[in-house]
């Protein structure tokens, strides 16, 4: 057996993020008490540089290294860029919120950065072992972030629930991987794909596939493995909720594609039925339970479950167009969700969490510009024509219609109409209800600029979605 020197240049984005995480850890030790400004700016610079390095080293490249456990391709590149930019946006929202509550420290940004590293590893995983290592790194960071405010009993309870359920799902995922390894006698996804295509060890692969799909569905927060989503969204600090609801969803797409498409794509007919049940259940539970929520973070949690149902439609189609539509959906949903939680952060202040739907009352009277931003975000999440949310829904619906699953598209449209009610209820609060008090907005100029930019990005993508759609298609085309 000969030793092959790894091509470290291919893994430069991950090496950069890891190196900077070590630097941030050391810097923050000597900069405490100064609102961790240096750590914050270093982390933001790291994320932007990582996105640039991903494009420079991996776009237009298809190669493996580290003995075939790491792959650099266009799909991984696009995922990494989206993960880094969304995390940059999340941290920009978080700083002002944490400062007001005396919770600002470099630990928060360091945990988020290490989570990004895990997501990037998942995006480039070409082995069952690499997939699992990246996944566990992400989850360890998420456990700590959900319980970040140790004085918050609700957050601590949510973290414990998440820890127990995530451990259970990770065990199922690992059990499924062990079965796949037993059938294929290899951890390499390419070799697993070859064994699956040949129809060898069919029963063992089928059992492994079932457990893997359960583990992946939990990471998405899909029904019936959704129980942690509402509790974590409501119990965690709002910046943590933004983090959990954005970049990790894109990483979950990487998990699905690497395991169930690249590795077990030949068994599509077997996992398609299970994925269809998961999608319909997510659409039903997400939209129906969101109707009765009074807490906007919890409502957006159930909304996430419903959107995961839509996202699964692209996977169910099993075509290149379907997978690219699912990727487009995940990226645009992350941007929309970040903006929606950004408005919650905007309206919050020390001693007051704007986490009730009625806290949106009178936003138009307080600031008409941000009322328009909320209007755009809610319309886009609804899927109103002309918004980026409409294009995301249209692409996944078209994908399932193209494979003659019209009934599934009809079910999705029906639940989308039901979901419009709770989004438009927020719009009614913003524009037609009045507040009894005239509390001014206490957000910093930086936060206002970031939120305005987020809203503008959603608007621009709704008008000109072609570039991102094409990038997703090219990424999935290899």
C-alpha positions in Angstrom: 0.0 0.0 0.0 1.5 3.3 -1.1 1.1 6.6 0.7 -0.3 9.4 -1.5 0.4 13.0 -0.4 -2.9 14.8 0.0 -3.6 17.9 -2.2 -3.9 20.5 0.6 -4.8 23.2 -1.9 -8.2 21.5 -2.6 -9.0 21.7 1.1 -7.7 25.3 1.5 -11.1 26.7 2.6 -11.4 24.2 5.5 -7.7 24.7 6.5 -8.2 28.5 6.5 -11.3 28.3 8.7 -9.7 25.9 11.2 -6.5 28.1 11.4 -8.5 31.3 11.9 -10.7 29.6 14.5 -7.5 28.8 16.5 -6.4 32.4 16.1 -9.8 33.8 17.2 -9.6 31.5 20.3 -6.2 33.0 21.3 -7.1 36.6 20.4 -10.3 36.5 22.4 -8.4 35.3 25.5 -6.5 38.7 25.5 -9.4 40.9 24.3 -12.2 40.1 26.8 -14.0 43.1 28.3 -13.8 45.0 25.0 -17.0 43.5 23.6 -15.0 41.0 21.6 -14.8 43.4 18.7 -11.5 42.0 17.4 -12.9 38.4 17.5 -16.1 39.5 15.7 -14.3 41.2 12.9 -11.8 38.4 12.5 -14.6 35.8 12.2 -16.5 38.0 9.7 -13.3 38.4 7.6 -12.7 34.6 7.9 -16.1 33.8 6.5 -15.8 36.2 3.5 -12.3 34.9 2.8 -13.5 31.3 3.0 -16.3 32.0 0.5 -13.7 33.5 -1.9 -11.2 30.6 -1.4 -14.0 28.1 -2.1 -14.7 29.8 -5.4 -11.0 30.1 -6.3 -10.0 26.6 -5.5 -13.1 24.5 -6.1 -15.4 26.0 -8.7 -14.8 24.2 -12.0 -12.9 21.4 -10.3 -13.8 17.8 -9.7 -11.2 16.0 -7.7 -10.7 13.9 -4.6 -7.9 13.9 -2.1 -7.1 12.6 1.4 -7.3 9.0 0.1 -10.7 9.7 -1.5 -12.4 10.9 1.6 -12.7 14.5 0.5 -14.1 15.8 -2.8 -13.9 19.3 -4.3 -16.5 20.0 -6.9 -19.0 22.7 -7.9 -21.7 21.4 -5.6 -19.5 21.6 -2.6 -18.3 25.1 -3.7 -21.8 26.5 -3.9 -22.8 25.1 -0.6 -19.7 26.5 1.1 -20.2 30.0 -0.3 -23.9 29.9 0.8 -23.0 28.6 4.3 -20.3 31.3 4.8 -22.4 34.2 3.5 -25.5 33.2 5.6 -23.4 32.8 8.7 -21.8 36.2 8.0 -25.4 37.6 8.0 -26.3 35.8 11.2 -23.3 37.1 13.1 -24.1 40.6 11.8 -27.5 40.3 13.3 -26.3 38.8 16.5 -23.7 41.3 17.8 -26.1 44.1 18.7 -28.6 41.7 20.4 -25.9 40.0 22.5 -24.3 43.3 23.5 -27.6 44.6 24.9 -27.9 41.6 27.1 -24.3 41.5 28.3 -23.8 38.1 26.6 -21.4 39.3 23.9 -18.2 37.3 23.9 -15.9 35.6 21.3 -17.2 32.2 22.4 -20.4 32.6 20.5 -18.6 33.5 17.2 -16.0 30.8 17.8 -18.7 28.1 18.2 -20.5 29.4 15.1 -17.2 29.3 13.1 -16.4 25.8 14.2 -20.0 24.8 13.2 -19.3 26.3 9.7 -16.2 24.1 9.5 -18.3 21.0 10.2 -20.8 22.1 7.5 -18.0 22.6 5.0 -16.6 19.2 5.7 -20.0 17.7 5.1 -20.3 19.5 1.8 -17.1 18.0 0.6 -17.5 14.5 2.2 -16.8 11.6 -0.1 -16.8 8.9 2.6 -19.2 7.8 5.3 -16.6 8.6 7.9 -16.1 12.2 6.6 -19.8 12.8 6.6 -20.2 11.7 10.2 -17.2 13.7 11.4 -18.6 16.8 9.9 -22.0 16.2 11.2 -20.9 15.6 14.8 -18.7 18.8 14.7 -21.8 20.8 13.7 -24.0 19.2 16.3 -21.6 19.7 19.2 -21.4 23.4 18.4 -25.2 23.6 18.1 -25.7 22.0 21.5 -23.5 24.6 23.1 -25.1 27.5 21.2 -28.6 26.6 22.1 -27.6 26.5 25.8 -25.4 29.7 25.4 -27.4 31.7 28.0 -26.9 29.6 31.1 -29.4 31.7 33.0 -32.2 30.9 30.6 -34.0 27.8 31.9 -36.2 27.5 28.8 -33.0 27.6 26.6 -31.3 25.0 28.8 -34.4 22.7 28.6 -34.5 23.1 24.8 -30.8 22.3 24.6 -31.3 19.1 26.6 -34.2 18.0 24.4 -32.1 18.7 21.3 -29.1 16.8 22.7 -31.2 13.7 23.6 -33.0 13.6 20.3 -29.9 14.4 18.2 -28.0 11.7 19.9 -30.7 9.2 19.1 -30.9 10.3 15.4 -27.1 10.2 15.1 -27.1 6.7 16.5 -29.7 5.7 13.9 -27.6 7.3 11.2 -24.5 5.6 12.3 -26.3 2.3 12.5 -27.5 2.7 8.9 -24.0 3.6 7.8 -22.6 0.5 9.5 -25.1 -1.6 7.5 -24.2 0.1 4.2 -20.5 -0.5 5.1 -21.3 -4.1 5.7 -23.0 -4.4 2.3 -20.4 -2.5 0.3 -17.3 -3.4 2.3 -16.2 0.2 1.8 -16.7 3.7 3.3 -16.1 5.4 -0.1 -19.3 6.8 -1.5 -18.3 6.0 -5.1 -17.8 2.4 -4.3 -21.0 2.2 -2.4 -22.8 3.7 -5.4 -21.3 1.0 -7.6 -22.4 -1.8 -5.3 -25.9 -0.3 -5.1 -26.1 0.0 -8.9 -25.1 -3.7 -9.2 -27.9 -4.7 -6.9 -25.6 -6.6 -4.6 -26.5 -7.1 -0.9 -29.9 -5.5 -1.6 -31.6 -6.4 1.7 -28.7 -5.1 3.9 -28.5 -1.9 1.8 -32.2 -1.4 2.1 -32.1 -1.6 5.9 -29.2 0.8 6.0 -31.0 3.1 3.7 -34.0 3.3 6.0 -31.9 4.2 9.1 -29.9 6.8 7.1 -33.0 8.4 5.8 -34.3 8.7 9.4 -31.1 10.3 10.5 -31.1 12.8 7.6 -34.8 13.6 8.1 -34.0 14.6 11.7 -31.3 17.0 10.7 -33.8 18.7 8.4 -36.5 18.7 11.1 -38.9 16.8 8.9 -42.0 15.0 10.2 -42.1 12.7 12.2 -38.6 13.7 13.5 -39.5 17.4 13.9 -40.2 17.5 17.7 -37.0 19.5 18.5 -37.6 22.3 16.0 -40.4 24.4 17.8 -38.8 24.0 21.2 -35.3 25.0 20.1 -36.5 27.9 18.0 -38.5 29.3 20.9 -36.2 28.5 23.7 -32.8 29.5 22.3 -31.6 33.1 22.0 -32.9 34.7 18.8 -29.4 34.9 17.2 -29.0 31.2 17.9 -32.3 30.5 16.4 -31.3 32.4 13.2 -28.1 30.3 13.1 -29.9 27.0 13.5 -32.6 27.9 10.9 -30.3 29.0 8.1 -26.8 27.5 7.4 -27.4 24.0 8.9 -30.4 23.6 6.5 -28.0 23.9 3.6 -25.6 21.5 5.3 -28.5 19.1 5.5 -28.9 19.3 1.7 -25.3 18.3 1.5 -25.9 15.4 3.9 -28.9 14.2 1.8 -27.1 14.5 -1.6 -23.9 12.9 -0.5 -25.5 9.9 1.2 -28.7 9.3 -0.7 -27.9 10.6 -4.1 -24.2 10.2 -4.6 -24.0 7.0 -2.5 -27.4 5.4 -2.7 -28.9 7.1 -5.8 -29.5 3.7 -7.5 -32.0 2.9 -4.7 -34.0 6.0 -5.5 -37.2 4.0 -6.1 -36.9 2.6 -2.5 -36.3 5.8 -0.6 -38.7 7.9 -2.8 -41.7 6.4 -1.1 -40.4 7.1 2.3 -39.4 10.6 1.3 -42.9 11.2 -0.1 -44.5 10.3 3.3 -42.0 12.6 5.0 -42.8 15.4 2.7 -46.6 15.2 3.0 -46.4 14.9 6.7 -44.1 17.9 7.0 -46.4 20.0 4.8 -49.4 19.0 6.9 -48.0 19.3 10.4 -45.9 22.4 9.6 -48.7 24.5 8.1 -51.5 23.3 10.4 -49.7 23.7 13.7 -48.3 27.1 12.6 -51.9 28.4 12.3 -52.4 28.3 16.1 -49.1 29.7 17.3 -48.9 33.0 19.1 -45.1 33.0 19.5 -43.5 34.2 16.2 -40.3 32.1 16.7 -42.4 29.0 17.3 -44.5 29.9 14.3 -41.4 30.2 12.1 -40.3 26.9 13.5 -43.4 25.1 12.2 -43.0 27.1 9.1 -39.5 25.7 8.7 -41.0 22.2 8.9 -43.5 23.1 6.1 -40.7 24.4 3.9 -38.7 21.3 4.5 -41.7 19.4 3.1 -41.5 21.6 -0.1 -37.7 21.1 -0.3 -38.2 17.3 -0.2 -40.3 17.5 -3.3 -37.1 18.2 -5.3 -35.4 15.1 -3.8 -38.5 13.0 -4.5 -38.4 13.9 -8.2 -35.0 12.3 -8.4 -33.9 14.3 -11.4 -31.1 16.8 -11.9 -33.7 19.6 -12.1 -35.3 18.4 -8.9 -32.0 18.3 -6.9 -31.0 21.8 -8.2 -34.5 23.1 -7.3 -34.0 21.7 -3.7 -30.7 23.4 -3.5 -32.1 26.7 -4.7 -35.0 26.3 -2.2 -32.6 25.8 0.7 -30.4 28.8 -0.1 -33.3 31.2 -0.7 -35.2 29.9 2.4 -32.1 30.5 4.5 -32.0 34.1 3.3 -35.7 34.7 3.9 -35.6 33.1 7.4 -32.6 35.2 8.4 -34.5 38.3 7.4 -37.6 37.3 9.3 -35.7 36.6 12.5 -33.7 39.8 11.8 -37.0 41.8 12.2 -37.6 40.0 15.6 -34.1 41.1 16.7 -34.8 44.7 15.4 -37.9 45.0 17.6 -36.2 43.4 20.7 -34.5 45.5 23.4 -33.0 44.9 26.8 -35.6 43.3 29.0 -38.0 42.7 26.1 -38.1 39.9 23.6 -40.3 40.7 20.6 -41.1 37.0 20.2 -44.9 37.2 20.1 -46.8 37.8 16.8 -48.6 40.7 18.4 -45.3 42.4 19.0 -45.3 43.1 15.3 -48.2 45.5 15.8 -47.8 48.9 14.4 -44.4 48.4 12.8 -45.5 50.5 9.9 -46.2 53.4 12.2 -42.8 53.0 13.9 -40.7 52.6 10.7 -42.4 52.2 7.3 -39.2 51.0 5.6 -38.8 48.0 7.8 -42.5 47.3 7.5 -41.9 47.0 3.8 -39.0 44.6 4.5 -41.3 42.4 6.6 -43.9 42.6 3.9 -41.4 41.3 1.3 -40.2 38.5 3.6 -43.7 37.3 4.5 -44.9 37.4 0.8 -41.8 35.5 -0.2 -42.2 32.9 2.5 -45.9 32.6 1.3 -44.8 32.1 -2.3 -46.5 35.1 -3.8 -45.7 35.4 -7.5 -42.8 37.8 -8.2 -40.9 36.9 -5.1 -38.0 34.5 -4.8 -40.1 32.2 -2.6 -42.5 31.8 -5.5 -39.7 30.7 -7.8 -38.4 28.3 -5.2 -41.8 26.7 -4.9 -42.5 26.7 -8.6 -39.2 24.9 -9.4 -39.8 22.0 -6.9 -43.5 21.7 -8.1 -42.4 21.6 -11.7 -39.8 18.9 -10.8 -42.5 16.6 -9.4 -44.9 17.3 -12.2 -42.3 16.4 -14.7 -42.0 12.9 -13.2 -45.8 12.5 -13.3 -46.5 13.1 -9.6 -49.2 15.7 -10.1 -51.1 14.6 -7.1 -48.1 15.5 -4.8 -47.9 19.0 -6.4 -51.6 19.5 -5.8 -51.2 18.5 -2.1 -48.3 20.9 -1.8 -50.2 23.8 -3.3 -53.2 23.2 -1.0 -51.0 23.4 2.1 -49.2 26.4 0.7 -52.6 28.2 0.5 -53.3 27.2 4.1 -49.8 28.5 5.1 -50.6 31.8 3.6 -52.9 32.6 6.5 -50.3 32.8 9.2 -47.9 34.8 7.1 -50.6 37.3 6.1 -51.6 37.5 9.8 -48.2 38.9 10.5 -48.6 41.4 7.6 -52.0 42.5 9.1 -50.3 43.1 12.5 -47.6 45.2 10.8 -49.9 47.4 8.8 -53.4 47.4 10.2 -53.0 47.0 14.0 -51.9 49.8 16.3 -49.7 49.7 19.4 -50.8 51.1 22.7 -47.3 52.5 23.3 -45.0 54.4 21.0 -41.7 52.7 21.9 -39.1 53.8 19.4 -36.8 51.2 17.7 -33.5 50.9 19.7 -31.5 49.1 17.0 -28.1 50.3 16.0 -27.3 51.7 12.6 -25.4 48.6 11.6 -28.3 46.3 12.4 -30.6 48.5 10.3 -28.3 48.5 7.4 -27.9 44.7 7.5 -31.7 44.1 7.7 -32.3 46.5 4.8 -29.6 44.7 2.8 -31.2 41.4 3.6 -34.6 42.6 2.5 -33.1 44.1 -0.7 -31.4 40.8 -1.5 -34.7 38.9 -1.2 -36.3 41.5 -3.5 -33.5 41.4 -6.1 -33.5 37.6 -6.2 -37.2 37.7 -6.7 -36.8 39.9 -9.7 -33.6 38.4 -11.1 -33.5 34.7 -9.9 -31.9 33.4 -13.1 -28.3 33.6 -12.0 -28.8 31.7 -8.8 -31.0 29.1 -10.5 -28.3 28.6 -13.2 -25.6 28.3 -10.5 -27.6 25.6 -8.8 -28.1 23.7 -12.0 -24.4 23.9 -12.9 -23.4 22.8 -9.4 -25.6 19.7 -9.7 -24.5 19.0 -13.2 -20.9 18.4 -11.9 
